[in-house]
Amino acid sequence: MNAAANQNLPWARAEFEDKLREKGRGYHIYHPFHVMMYEGKLTKEQLQSWVANRFYYQIAIPMKDAAILSNCPDVEVRKQWIVRITDHDGVGDNVGGIEAWIQLGAAVGLSREDVTSLKMVSPGVRFAVDAYINFAKQRTWQESVCSSLTELFAPHIHQQRISSWPSMYPWIDETGLTYFKKRLTEARRDVEQGLNVTLDYFSTSREMQLKALDILQFKLDILWVIADSIMLASTDIKVEGKDYLRQPVIHFN
């Protein structure tokens, strides 16, 4: 078989998985804003802006997962995937990820109203998150599952925050870090299901595998744009000698 023909053959399952994981080099943990966060260089107001803006993404996650369920005819997949919704919305007395994020807001000095009113959410964050929800609604459930695979790279960033924030930002109440601790285990469980669906569905041809890589890149781009927008929203800008804020970040005493 000639080299051109080999290039059209699907990668072996393990090689395909490696290529998906290689996409982690573009994960938003490497965004300048997140690097500054890890290095303890964000101001209190900038960290508050990040928490308030990212809440818009947190409340979108169960809507994204509900869209996947609505498009999925496979009952076994649905029975596993539905747990993601209760993980974020909560069930019974169990605090979900959304409430845990509100508690994170309190830990950085934001009131429940500051967070849930969405008044601090920048237009760029809204646009990017809405695009992600629309993708999940409009594309096949397998493609939407593939887009969720940025969670491959999430446990590291959650552990990074748990480990570094108490020393880098000692003013943050550590009880507010529950969200990151929850996601350490939840994300690893979710990865196994999402990865298996992606490897099974997209391994029929090289073209399909390349499509999966493009989908994962789309989600990585969404997260990067969110970080871009938050960084811009929390940065003073000078234009013709005047001071501007890209959007009205609230400054707290």
Secondary structure, 3 states (H helix, E strand, C coil): CCHHHHHHCCCCHHHHHHHHHHHHHHCHHHCHHHHHHHCCCCCHHHHHHHHHHHHHHHHHHHHHHHHHHHHCCCHHHHHHHCHHHHHHHCECCECCHHHHHHHHHHHCCCCHHHHHCCCCCCHHHHHHHHHHHHHHHHCCHHHHHHHHHHHHCHHHHHHHHHHHHHHHCCCCCHHHHHHHHHHHHHHHHHHHHHHHHHHHHHCCCHHHHHHHHHHHHHHHHHHHHHHHHHHHHCCEEEECCEEEECCCCCCCC
